[in-house]
Amino acid sequence: MSLEIYSTQITEGDDLTLPITWTVKETGDPIDLTGSTIFFDAKDPDYDMDAVITNAAQGEYEFVMPAAKTAGKITKGGERNLDYLVRHTSAGGEIKHVFRIKLKVVGAHD
């Protein structure tokens, strides 16, 4: 089974917050994240991070990439592709891979 992919792009040194609501595909009902964790597992471990769960009962969480993570790291005209596998661990310890995030960071640093 292939996972759904979300793609976006930022300029290095920009903040990025992606609000995400995890729902049941067939019904649109939110998946309760109470007691769960969401982890953004990057190909480059320097960019791994935990999600910020904003409303567990409604399945709401955020992918937050602070400006400091990318500032000054990419030469102007260059780019860096950060690929994430989004991993959900339930309160009971069951692990599911939810989807993928592809983030292109475009260089602005001279």
Secondary structure, DSSP 4 states (H G I P E B T S, - for coil): -PPPEEEEEEETT--EEEEEE-B-TTT-PBPP-TT-EEEEEESSGGG-EE-EEEEGGGTEEEEEE-GGGTTT-SBTT-EEEEEEEEEEE-TT--EEEEEEEEEEEE--B-
